[in-house]
């Protein structure tokens, strides 16, 4: 499975341009409608907010920016 190494979102007149770059150098570009962007954002928020363990405690997650 390839790894995502970079992404970018650019706002255009009617939509957004989503650019995804894989670790093998391949870049994919997608035109994303505003409604699709809202669904994508909602889904990402759902995944990120799903940090509760079964007992209701919140799992601590730490993000560390890569060096270099």
C-alpha positions as YAML, in Angstrom:
chain: A
units: angstrom
residues:
- id: 1
  name: UNK
  ca: [0.00, 0.00, 0.00]
- id: 2
  name: UNK
  ca: [1.34, 3.42, -0.92]
- id: 3
  name: UNK
  ca: [1.62, 6.15, 1.66]
- id: 4
  name: UNK
  ca: [0.23, 9.64, 1.34]
- id: 5
  name: UNK
  ca: [3.12, 12.06, 1.67]
- id: 6
  name: UNK
  ca: [1.49, 15.35, 0.71]
- id: 7
  name: UNK
  ca: [-1.88, 16.81, -0.09]
- id: 8
  name: UNK
  ca: [-3.16, 20.19, -1.12]
- id: 9
  name: UNK
  ca: [-6.60, 21.74, -1.57]
- id: 10
  name: UNK
  ca: [-7.09, 24.77, -3.78]
- id: 11
  name: UNK
  ca: [-10.32, 26.72, -4.04]
- id: 12
  name: UNK
  ca: [-11.47, 27.40, -7.58]
- id: 13
  name: UNK
  ca: [-14.43, 29.39, -8.93]
- id: 14
  name: UNK
  ca: [-16.98, 26.54, -8.90]
- id: 15
  name: UNK
  ca: [-15.24, 23.76, -6.96]
- id: 16
  name: UNK
  ca: [-12.02, 22.68, -5.26]
- id: 17
  name: UNK
  ca: [-8.90, 21.00, -6.58]
- id: 18
  name: UNK
  ca: [-7.71, 18.18, -4.33]
- id: 19
  name: UNK
  ca: [-4.15, 17.03, -5.05]
- id: 20
  name: UNK
  ca: [-2.79, 13.87, -3.41]
- id: 21
  name: UNK
  ca: [0.86, 12.80, -3.69]
- id: 22
  name: UNK
  ca: [1.99, 9.25, -2.94]
- id: 23
  name: UNK
  ca: [5.39, 8.12, -1.72]
- id: 24
  name: UNK
  ca: [6.21, 6.78, -5.19]
- id: 25
  name: UNK
  ca: [5.89, 10.30, -6.62]
- id: 26
  name: UNK
  ca: [2.53, 9.77, -8.33]
- id: 27
  name: UNK
  ca: [0.20, 12.75, -7.99]
- id: 28
  name: UNK
  ca: [-3.54, 12.47, -8.41]
- id: 29
  name: UNK
  ca: [-5.80, 15.48, -8.89]
- id: 30
  name: UNK
  ca: [-9.53, 15.53, -8.27]
- id: 31
  name: UNK
  ca: [-12.16, 18.18, -8.92]
- id: 32
  name: UNK
  ca: [-14.32, 18.21, -5.78]
- id: 33
  name: UNK
  ca: [-17.77, 19.79, -5.66]
- id: 34
  name: UNK
  ca: [-18.55, 21.92, -2.57]
- id: 35
  name: UNK
  ca: [-21.08, 19.32, -1.36]
- id: 36
  name: UNK
  ca: [-18.46, 16.57, -1.69]
- id: 37
  name: UNK
  ca: [-15.98, 18.70, 0.26]
- id: 38
  name: UNK
  ca: [-18.51, 19.09, 3.07]
- id: 39
  name: UNK
  ca: [-19.03, 15.31, 3.20]
- id: 40
  name: UNK
  ca: [-15.25, 14.75, 3.20]
- id: 41
  name: UNK
  ca: [-14.77, 17.24, 6.05]
- id: 42
  name: UNK
  ca: [-17.63, 15.70, 8.04]
- id: 43
  name: UNK
  ca: [-16.21, 12.21, 7.57]
- id: 44
  name: UNK
  ca: [-12.72, 13.30, 8.64]
- id: 45
  name: UNK
  ca: [-14.19, 14.97, 11.71]
- id: 46
  name: UNK
  ca: [-16.10, 11.78, 12.53]
- id: 47
  name: UNK
  ca: [-12.93, 9.71, 12.32]
- id: 48
  name: UNK
  ca: [-10.89, 12.18, 14.37]
- id: 49
  name: UNK
  ca: [-13.60, 12.52, 17.02]
- id: 50
  name: UNK
  ca: [-13.84, 8.75, 17.43]
- id: 51
  name: UNK
  ca: [-11.16, 8.84, 20.13]
- id: 52
  name: UNK
  ca: [-13.23, 7.47, 22.98]
- id: 53
  name: UNK
  ca: [-12.45, 4.06, 24.39]
- id: 54
  name: UNK
  ca: [-15.31, 1.70, 25.20]
- id: 55
  name: UNK
  ca: [-15.30, 2.87, 28.84]
- id: 56
  name: UNK
  ca: [-15.84, 6.48, 27.73]
- id: 57
  name: UNK
  ca: [-12.33, 7.71, 28.45]
- id: 58
  name: UNK
  ca: [-10.59, 9.68, 25.74]
- id: 59
  name: UNK
  ca: [-7.52, 8.20, 24.16]
- id: 60
  name: UNK
  ca: [-4.56, 10.56, 24.10]
- id: 61
  name: UNK
  ca: [-3.04, 10.93, 20.68]
- id: 62
  name: UNK
  ca: [0.06, 12.94, 19.96]
- id: 63
  name: UNK
  ca: [1.11, 14.39, 16.64]
- id: 64
  name: UNK
  ca: [4.76, 15.12, 16.13]
- id: 65
  name: UNK
  ca: [5.90, 17.00, 13.06]
- id: 66
  name: UNK
  ca: [8.57, 15.01, 11.19]
- id: 67
  name: UNK
  ca: [12.09, 16.42, 11.42]
- id: 68
  name: UNK
  ca: [13.78, 17.62, 8.28]
...
